[in-house]
Amino acid sequence: MMSAVPHLRHLAMALACVAGAATGASGQTVLSGAAIARGGISFATLHAVRVARALPALGIVLDPAPLIRLSGDIMAADAAVAAAKANVGLAQKLAARSTQLYRGRLNSALDYERMQAKLGSARIAMAAARARQQSLLAQTEATWGPLVGTMLRDDSGLLRFVAAGKAMLVGLSLPPGETIAAPPAAAEAEAAGTRFALHLVGPVPKMLGAYPGQSLLYRAATRPGVPIGASVAASLPAGPERLGVLVPWSAVLWQNGRAMVFRAAGNRFEPVPIATDFPTGGGYLVSQRLSRGDRIVVRGAALLLGVGQQKSPRGGDDDED
């Protein structure tokens, strides 16, 4: 029986509001001051704001070990190509010298052929080294993207700080179907109860975060208490700023799949449909139908919706308390 008490109290409040309510021809609901007090209805005044659309992003603090190993493999492949190129250069000089001697009959045909064979072997070795290098770079770019591939070849850059424990890598992903053409160079994130700044490394083809959408790699200064594998949440700006008013989530009601709020003028309450395509900062940015200075209901709106669905009592409006 105790579990029914909150429901009965809510019902009693709704009935009390109905007793002091009327519905006008324009769809407005009119409540007496006493009914507003009994219903616990409260208000907020809207203010104009400029907000950039933001998208939620989820991810993790990445283990840098695979990237550090990959960076080492790439640099080893680069060194192998450089060594093979040097061997080809030397073999070309020796082969050219051998050719001159052979033409002057100063060495044997066997020596000449040996130098030509060494040159051919050096060229084959260089081709093989370049093939291994290009294969590794292509795999890296397909997995991590060109910007990260460049970072992995720079042994004096970010990975050196990561390996030294001075920086960490954060992989984020966006919800399915969402993309940011120009990902923000900087953003704020939270992990393990700690907020910290993110700095963009670049977009990444592979999935890094919890969403199967566009993935982005960021760097951040190492934070105590934020370990490898920690879940990260961030909000990323995703477009130009838009001017409007911020409607808190607590003010929004849903009816037949459409969002609405109640705008108050004195003791009159008007239902106003709103768009919800711009969620931000604990609510929605609304650019139409609501204006700066409007008062909307932020608590008790559900009671007003119930009142509006009742039949209007005869006798019309009750404007007085």
JONOR-V918838 format. One record per pair of residues at least 12 apart in sequence whose C-alpha atoms are under 8 Angstrom apart, sorted by the first residue. I is the first residue (numbers start at 1). GAP is how many residues later the second one is. D is the distance in Angstrom with one decimal. If there is no record, write none. Layout:
I:GAP:D
I:GAP:D
This chain:
13:25:6.5
13:26:5.6
14:25:6.9
14:289:5.7
14:292:7.4
14:293:7.4
16:19:6.5
16:22:7.0
16:23:7.5
17:14:7.2
17:18:4.8
17:19:7.1
17:21:7.0
17:22:6.1
17:286:7.6
17:290:7.1
18:17:7.9
18:289:5.6
18:292:7.7
19:16:7.7
20:12:5.6
20:14:7.5
20:15:5.4
20:298:7.9
21:14:7.4
21:286:7.2
21:291:7.9
21:292:7.9
21:296:7.9
21:297:7.3
22:290:5.3
22:291:6.1
22:294:6.3
22:295:5.6
22:296:6.9
23:285:6.4
23:288:7.7
23:289:5.1
23:290:7.8
23:293:7.5
23:294:7.2
24:288:7.6
24:292:7.1
24:293:6.9
27:243:6.8
27:244:7.5
27:281:7.7
28:240:6.3
28:241:5.4
28:242:4.6
28:243:7.0
28:280:7.8
29:239:5.7
29:240:5.0
29:241:6.5
29:275:7.4
29:278:7.5
29:279:6.1
30:237:5.7
30:238:4.5
30:239:6.2
30:287:6.5
30:288:6.7
30:289:7.2
31:236:5.5
31:237:6.6
31:287:7.0
31:288:7.5
32:235:6.5
32:286:6.4
32:287:6.6
32:288:6.4
32:289:5.1
33:234:7.0
33:287:7.5
33:288:4.7
34:287:6.5
39:261:6.5
39:264:7.2
40:259:7.1
40:260:6.1
41:256:6.9
41:257:7.6
41:258:5.2
41:259:4.6
41:260:7.2
42:255:5.8
42:256:5.9
42:257:5.1
42:258:6.9
43:252:6.3
43:253:5.5
43:254:4.5
43:255:5.3
43:256:6.9
44:251:5.5
44:252:5.6
44:253:6.5
44:254:6.4
45:247:7.8
45:248:5.7
45:249:5.7
45:250:4.4
45:251:6.5
46:199:6.0
46:200:6.8
46:201:7.4
46:245:7.1
46:246:5.2
46:247:5.2
46:248:5.5
46:249:6.3
46:250:7.5
47:198:5.6
47:199:7.1
47:244:7.9
47:245:4.9
47:246:6.3
48:195:7.0
48:196:5.5
48:197:4.8
48:198:7.4
48:243:7.6
48:244:5.3
49:194:5.8
49:195:5.7
49:196:5.8
49:197:7.0
50:191:5.8
50:192:5.4
50:193:4.5
50:194:6.5
51:190:4.9
51:191:5.4
51:192:6.7
51:229:7.9
51:234:7.6
52:185:5.9
52:186:6.8
52:187:5.9
52:188:5.4
52:189:3.9
52:190:6.0
53:184:5.7
53:185:5.3
53:186:5.6
53:187:7.1
53:188:6.9
53:189:7.7
53:225:6.3
53:226:7.5
53:227:6.9
54:181:5.9
54:182:5.1
54:183:4.3
54:184:5.2
54:185:7.6
54:225:7.5
54:226:6.4
55:119:7.2
55:180:5.5
55:181:5.2
55:182:6.5
55:183:6.4
56:118:6.6
56:119:7.4
56:177:7.4
56:178:6.0
56:179:4.7
56:180:6.4
57:115:5.9
57:116:5.4
57:117:4.9
57:118:7.1
57:152:7.9
57:154:7.6
57:176:5.9
57:177:5.1
57:178:5.9
57:179:6.9
58:114:5.4
58:115:5.7
58:116:6.9
58:151:5.5
58:152:5.5
58:153:6.6
58:173:7.4
58:174:5.7
58:175:4.7
58:176:6.4
59:111:7.1
59:112:5.3
59:113:4.2
59:114:6.1
59:149:6.4
59:150:3.6
59:151:5.5
59:152:7.9
59:172:5.9
59:173:5.0
59:174:6.5
60:110:5.8
60:111:5.6
60:112:6.8
60:148:7.5
60:149:6.1
60:168:7.7
60:169:5.6
60:170:5.4
60:171:4.5
60:172:5.1
61:107:7.1
61:108:5.9
61:109:4.5
61:110:6.4
61:166:7.1
61:167:5.1
61:168:5.0
61:169:5.4
61:170:6.8
61:171:7.0
62:106:7.5
62:107:5.5
62:108:5.6
62:109:6.4
62:166:5.9
62:167:6.1
63:106:7.7
63:165:5.7
63:166:7.0
64:98:7.2
64:99:7.6
64:104:7.8
64:105:7.0
67:85:7.4
68:84:7.7
68:91:6.8
68:95:7.6
70:82:7.4
71:81:4.7
71:82:6.1
71:84:7.8
74:59:7.0
74:62:6.9
74:63:7.2
74:78:7.4
74:79:6.5
75:78:6.1
77:52:7.0
77:53:8.0
77:55:6.9
77:56:5.1
78:55:6.5
80:49:6.1
81:45:6.2
81:48:5.2
81:49:5.8
81:52:7.5
84:38:6.8
84:39:7.8
84:41:6.3
84:42:4.7
84:45:7.1
85:41:6.1
87:35:6.1
88:31:6.4
88:34:5.1
88:35:5.9
88:38:7.4
91:24:7.3
91:27:6.4
91:28:4.8
91:31:6.9
92:27:6.0
94:21:6.5
95:17:7.4
95:20:5.0
95:21:5.7
95:24:6.7
98:13:7.3
98:14:5.5
98:17:6.7
99:13:6.3
137:12:7.1
142:63:6.7
143:61:7.1
143:62:5.7
143:63:5.4
144:59:7.9
144:60:4.9
144:61:5.8
144:62:6.4
145:57:7.8
145:58:6.8
145:59:5.2
145:60:6.1
147:54:7.2
147:55:5.9
147:56:7.8
148:53:7.0
148:54:6.7
148:56:7.7
165:57:6.8
166:55:6.2
166:56:5.5
167:52:6.8
167:53:5.6
167:54:4.4
167:55:4.7
168:51:5.7
168:52:5.4
168:53:6.1
168:54:5.4
169:48:7.1
169:49:5.9
169:50:4.6
169:51:6.5
170:47:5.9
170:48:5.1
170:49:5.9
170:50:7.3
170:62:7.8
171:37:5.0
171:38:5.8
171:44:7.0
171:45:5.9
171:46:4.7
171:47:6.3
172:36:5.8
172:37:4.8
172:38:7.7
172:43:5.6
172:44:5.3
172:45:6.4
172:46:7.7
172:60:7.7
173:34:7.0
173:35:6.1
173:36:4.7
173:37:6.5
173:38:5.4
173:39:6.8
173:40:5.6
173:41:5.4
173:42:4.2
173:43:6.2
174:35:8.0
174:37:5.7
174:38:7.1
174:39:4.8
174:40:5.3
174:41:6.5
175:36:5.2
175:37:6.5
175:38:5.1
175:39:7.6
176:35:6.7
176:36:5.7
176:37:4.5
176:38:7.6
177:36:6.4
178:35:6.6
178:36:7.0
179:34:7.5
179:35:5.9
180:34:8.0
180:58:5.7
180:59:7.8
183:17:7.8
183:20:7.8
183:33:8.0
183:53:7.9
183:54:7.9
183:55:7.3
184:16:7.0
184:52:6.9
184:53:6.5
184:54:7.7
185:14:5.7
185:15:4.9
186:12:5.4
186:13:4.7
186:14:6.2
187:12:6.8
187:47:7.5
187:48:7.4
187:49:6.3
187:50:7.9
188:46:6.1
188:47:7.0
188:48:7.9
189:43:6.6
189:44:5.6
189:45:4.3
189:46:7.1
190:42:5.7
190:43:5.4
190:44:6.4
191:35:6.5
191:39:6.4
191:40:5.9
191:41:4.7
191:42:6.6
192:33:6.9
192:34:5.9
192:38:6.8
192:39:7.3
192:40:7.9
194:32:7.5
196:24:7.4
196:25:8.0
196:27:8.0
197:23:6.2
197:24:7.8
198:20:5.9
198:21:5.7
198:22:5.1
199:19:5.3
199:20:5.2
199:21:6.3
200:16:7.7
200:17:6.4
200:18:4.4
200:19:6.4
201:15:7.7
201:16:5.5
201:17:5.1
201:18:6.5
202:14:5.9
202:15:5.5
202:16:7.1
203:12:6.0
203:13:4.3
203:14:6.0
204:12:5.4
204:13:6.5
243:44:6.6
244:41:5.9
244:42:5.3
244:43:4.4
244:44:7.7
244:47:7.5
245:40:5.6
245:41:5.4
245:42:6.5
245:45:7.3
245:46:6.6
245:47:6.5
246:37:6.4
246:38:5.7
246:39:4.7
246:40:6.3
247:36:5.4
247:37:5.2
247:38:6.3
247:39:6.9
248:34:5.9
248:35:4.1
248:36:6.5
248:50:7.4
249:33:6.2
249:34:4.6
249:35:7.1
250:48:5.4
250:49:6.7
251:45:7.3
251:46:5.8
251:47:4.1
251:48:6.6
251:50:6.7
252:46:7.8
252:49:8.0
253:48:7.3
253:49:7.0
258:15:7.2
258:16:8.0
259:14:5.8
259:15:5.7
259:16:6.9
259:17:7.2
260:12:5.3
260:13:4.2
260:14:5.4
261:12:6.6
261:13:7.3
261:35:6.9
261:36:7.1
261:40:7.5
262:34:5.6
262:35:5.6
262:39:6.8
263:31:6.9
263:32:5.8
263:33:4.4
263:34:6.5
264:30:7.6
264:31:5.4
264:32:5.5
264:33:6.9
265:30:7.3
267:52:6.8
272:17:7.1
272:18:8.0
273:16:7.6
274:12:6.8
274:14:7.4
274:15:7.1
